Amino acid sequence: MAAPQARWSALLEMLTRDGRIEVEAAAEELRVSAATIRRDLDELARQQMVTRTHGGAALNAIAYDLPLRYKAARNAPEKERIAHAAAELVKAGAVVGLNGGTTTTEVARALATRADLSSGGAETAVTVVTNALNIANELVVRRHVKLVVTGGVARPASYELIGPLATELLAEIALDLVFIGVDAIDVVHGATAHHEGEASINRALARRAQRVVAVADSSKLDRRAFARICPVEEIDVLVTDKAASDELTKSFVAAGVEVIRA
């Protein structure tokens, strides 16, 4: 693995997998010298992507803005279970909204492979409206999916299209339900995102839907981020994982949100 960029990507993926890494273990896994790993970690720290620790590194406070592919390894089994449970909420012929994110990407994959939707004709097809370029890329080859992509300016970190061009289209359509991936969610602040541009387009998606389904693993519950997507009163269903305890979910239930633990 001679190219520095390839090593940096590998180190970031190791960090998202394990939370922290040690120099010697990383050197052994990547089959390079410990000195090379130290230089790589120093460079990633200079770019503010990691925090150097004694003998290694950890993800720093701005890790939320790492490119989407570096986030995918986090809580992957939980996200897959959440996605399959969420996809079961979709009826044949429905118009579905999907924002960007690792969990909603899994929802898109679950929809794409649902046998009862893909085996029938036009009457079982679904329409998917999304502002996420990676989701659009995966669904465009699915013949049972009618794909609608918003316009907008692309954010490299999340592959989401944001801005006025993205929201203008949504004013002209109606959704049966929307799956909203979030950076954090609690009863007081509702669903929130780290980036205000993403929050704005996600809010527009939610307002066009009859039912709003938040998909979030338990690590995002009872937390808040910078920009509000929508208040909890506008969320109909929360699909999370089984690690979400009754204590963690009871406030959502009390607020009238149906909680599904997958």
For each residue, the residues with C-beta under 8 A, 3 or more apart:
1: 6 7 10 30 31 32
2: 6
3: 6 7
4: 7 8 40 43
5: 8 9
6: 1 2 3 9 10
7: 1 3 4 10 11 30 32 36 37 40
8: 4 5 11 12 40 43 44
9: 5 6 12 13 70
10: 1 6 7 13 14 30
11: 7 8 14 15 21 26 30 37 40 41 44 50 57
12: 8 9 15 16 44 49 50 66 70
13: 9 10 16 17 70 73
14: 10 11 17 18 21 26 29
15: 11 12 18 19 20 21 50 57 58 59 70
16: 12 13 59 63 66 70 71 72 73 74
17: 13 14 73
18: 14 15 21
19: 15 58 59
20: 15 53 56 57 58 59
21: 11 14 15 18 25 26 56 57 58
22: 25 26 55 56
23: 26 27 34 37 38 41 55 56
24: 27 28 34 55
25: 21 22 28 29
26: 11 14 21 22 23 29 30 37 56
27: 23 24 30 31 32 33 34 36 37
28: 24 25 31
29: 14 25 26
30: 1 7 10 11 26 27 37
31: 1 27 28
32: 1 7 27 36 37
33: 27 36 37
34: 23 24 27 37 38
35: 38 39
36: 7 27 32 33 39 40
37: 7 11 23 26 27 30 32 33 34 40 41
38: 23 34 35 41 42
39: 35 36 42 43
40: 4 7 8 11 36 37 43 44
41: 11 23 37 38 44 45 50 52 56 57
42: 38 39 45 46 52
43: 4 8 39 40 46 47
44: 8 11 12 40 41 47 49 50 57
45: 41 42 48 49 50 51 52 57
46: 42 43
47: 43 44
48: 45 60 62
49: 12 44 45 60 62 63 66
50: 11 12 15 41 44 45 57 58 59 60
51: 45 57 58 59 60 61
52: 41 42 45 56 57
53: 20 56 57 58
54:
55: 22 23 24
56: 20 21 22 23 26 41 52 53
57: 11 15 20 21 41 44 45 50 51 52 53
58: 15 19 20 21 50 51 53
59: 15 16 19 20 50 51 63 66
60: 48 49 50 51 63
61: 51
62: 48 49 65
63: 16 49 59 60 66
64: 183 194 225
65: 62 157 194 195
66: 12 16 49 59 63 70 71 157
67: 70 71 156 157
68: 71 72 100 101 102 105 134 157 158 159
69: 72
70: 9 12 13 15 16 66 67 73
71: 16 66 67 68 74 102
72: 16 68 69 76 102 105
73: 13 16 17 70 76
74: 16 71 102 219
75: 78 79 217 219 241
76: 72 73 79 80
77: 80 81
78: 75 81 82 217 218 241 243 262
79: 75 76 82 83 102 103 106 217
80: 76 77 83 84 106
81: 77 78 84 85 241 242 262
82: 78 79 85 86 103 106 107 215 216 217 239 240 241 262
83: 79 80 86 87 103 106 107 109 110 215
84: 80 81 87 88 110 262
85: 81 82 88 89 239 260 262
86: 82 83 89 107 110 179 213 215 239 260 262
87: 83 84 90 107 110 111 114
88: 84 85
89: 85 86 177 211 213 237
90: 87 94 96 111 114 117 126 177
91: 94 176
92: 116 117 120 123 124 125 126
93: 123 124 125 126
94: 90 91 126 127 176 177
95: 126 127 129 173 174 175 176
96: 90 111 126 127 128 129 175 176 177 178 179
97: 128 129 130 175 177 178 179 205 208 209
98: 104 107 108 128 129 130 132 135 178 179
99: 104 130 131 132 160 178 179 180 181 198 201 202 205
100: 68 104 105 130 131 132 134 135 158 159 160 181 198
101: 68 104 105 132 158 181 182
102: 68 71 72 74 79 105 106 181
103: 79 82 83 106 107 181 215 216 217
104: 98 99 100 101 107 108 132 135 179 180 181 215
105: 68 72 100 101 102 108 109 132 134 135 138
106: 79 80 82 83 102 103 109 110
107: 82 83 86 87 98 103 104 110 111 179 215
108: 98 104 105 111 112 128 130 135 138 139
109: 83 105 106 112 113 138
110: 83 84 86 87 106 107 113 114
111: 87 90 96 107 108 114 117 126 128 139 145
112: 108 109 118 138 139 142 145
113: 109 110 118
114: 87 90 110 111 117 118
115: 118 119
116: 92 119 120 124
117: 90 92 111 114 120 124 125 126 144
118: 112 113 114 115 142 144
119: 115 116 124
120: 92 116 117 123 124 125 144
121: 124 125
122: 125
123: 92 93 120
124: 92 93 116 117 119 120 121 144
125: 92 93 117 120 121 122 144 145 146
126: 90 92 93 94 95 96 111 117 144 145 146
127: 94 95 96 145 146 147 148
128: 96 97 98 108 111 135 139 145 146 147 148
129: 95 96 97 98 148 149 150 170 173 175 205
130: 97 98 99 100 108 135 136 139 147 148 149 150
131: 99 100 149 150 152 160 161 162 166 201 205
132: 98 99 100 101 104 105 135 136 158 159 160 161
133: 136 137 149 154 159 160 161
134: 68 100 105 137 138 159
135: 98 100 104 105 108 128 130 132 138 139 159
136: 130 132 133 139 140 147 149
137: 133 134 140
138: 105 108 109 112 134 135 141 142
139: 108 111 112 128 130 135 136 142 145 147
140: 136 137 147
141: 138
142: 112 118 138 139 145 147
143:
144: 117 118 120 124 125 126
145: 111 112 125 126 127 128 139 142
146: 125 126 127 128
147: 127 128 130 136 139 140 142
148: 127 128 129 130 169 173
149: 129 130 131 133 136 161
150: 129 130 131 161 165 166 167 169 170 201
151: 161 165 166 168 169
152: 131 160 161 162 163 164 165 166 167 201
153: 161 162 163 165 166
154: 133 159 160 161
155: 158 159 160 161 162 195 197 198
156: 67 159
157: 65 66 67 68 195
158: 68 100 101 132 155 195 198
159: 68 100 132 133 134 135 154 155 156
160: 99 100 131 132 133 152 154 155 198 201
161: 131 132 133 149 150 151 152 153 154 155 165 166 201
162: 131 152 153 155 166 195 197 198 200 201
163: 152 153 166 167 197 201
164: 152 167 168
165: 150 151 152 153 161 168 169
166: 131 150 151 152 153 161 162 163 169 170 201 204
167: 150 152 163 164 170 171 200 201 204
168: 151 164 165 171 172
169: 148 150 151 165 166 172 173
170: 129 150 166 167 173 201 204 205 207 208
171: 167 168 204 208
172: 168 169
173: 95 129 148 169 170 208
174: 95 208 210
175: 95 96 97 129 178 205 208 209 210
176: 91 94 95 96 209 210 211
177: 89 90 94 96 97 209 210 211 212 213
178: 96 97 98 99 175 205 206 208 209 211 212 213
179: 86 96 97 98 99 104 107 213 215
180: 99 104 191 202 205 206 212 213 214 215 229 230 235
181: 99 100 101 102 103 104 215 216
182: 101 185 191 192 193 214 215 216 220 225 229
183: 64 192 193 194 220 225
184: 189 191 192 193 220 223 224 225
185: 182 190 191 192 214 216 220 221 223 232 235 238
186: 189 190 221 222 223 224 232 251
187: 190 232 251 252 254 255
188: 224
189: 184 186 192 224 228 231
190: 185 186 187 228 229 230 231 232 233 234 235
191: 180 182 184 185 202 206 214 228 229 230 232 235
192: 182 183 184 185 189 199 224 225 226 227 228 229
193: 182 183 184 196 198 199 202 225 226 227 229
194: 64 65 183 198 225 226 227
195: 65 155 157 158 162 198 199 226 227
196: 193 199 200 226 227
197: 155 162 163 200 201
198: 99 100 155 158 160 162 193 194 195 201 202 227
199: 192 193 195 196 202 203 226 227 228 229
200: 162 167 196 197 203 204 227
201: 99 131 150 152 160 161 162 163 166 167 170 197 198 204 205
202: 99 180 191 193 198 199 205 206 229 230
203: 199 200 206 207 228 229 230
204: 166 167 170 171 200 201 207 208
205: 97 99 129 131 170 175 178 180 201 202 208 209
206: 178 180 191 202 203 209 212 229 230 234
207: 170 203 204 230
208: 97 170 171 173 174 175 178 204 205
209: 97 175 176 177 178 205 206 212
210: 174 175 176 177
211: 89 176 177 178 236 237
212: 177 178 180 206 209 230 234 235 236 237
213: 86 89 177 178 179 180 235 236 237 238 239
214: 180 182 185 191 235 237 238 239
215: 82 83 86 103 104 107 179 180 181 182 239 240
216: 82 103 181 182 185 220 221 238 239 240
217: 75 78 79 82 103 220 240 241 243
218: 78 221 240 241 243 244 248
219: 74 75
220: 182 183 184 185 216 217 223
221: 185 186 216 218 240 244 248 249 252
222: 186 248 251
223: 184 185 186 220
224: 184 186 188 189 192
225: 64 182 183 184 192 193 194
226: 192 193 194 195 196 199
227: 192 193 194 195 196 198 199 200
228: 189 190 191 192 199 203 231
229: 180 182 190 191 192 193 199 202 203 206
230: 180 190 191 202 203 206 207 212 234 235
231: 189 190 228 234 235
232: 185 186 187 190 191 235 252 255 257
233: 190 255 256
234: 190 206 212 230 231
235: 180 185 190 191 212 213 214 230 231 232 238 257
236: 211 212 213 257 258
237: 89 211 212 213 214 257 258 259 260
238: 185 213 214 216 235 249 252 257 258 259 260
239: 82 85 86 213 214 215 216 260 262
240: 82 215 216 217 218 221 244 249 259 260 261 262
241: 75 78 81 82 217 218 244 261 262
242: 81 261 262
243: 78 217 218
244: 218 221 240 241 248 249 259 261
245: 248 249
246: 249 250
247: 250
248: 218 221 222 244 245
249: 221 238 240 244 245 246 252 253 259 261
250: 246 247 253 254
251: 186 187 222 254 255
252: 187 221 232 238 249 255 257 259
253: 249 250 256 257 259
254: 187 250 251
255: 187 232 233 251 252
256: 233 253
257: 232 235 236 237 238 252 253
258: 236 237 238
259: 237 238 240 244 249 252 253
260: 85 86 237 238 239 240
261: 240 241 242 244 249
262: 78 81 82 84 85 86 239 240 241 242
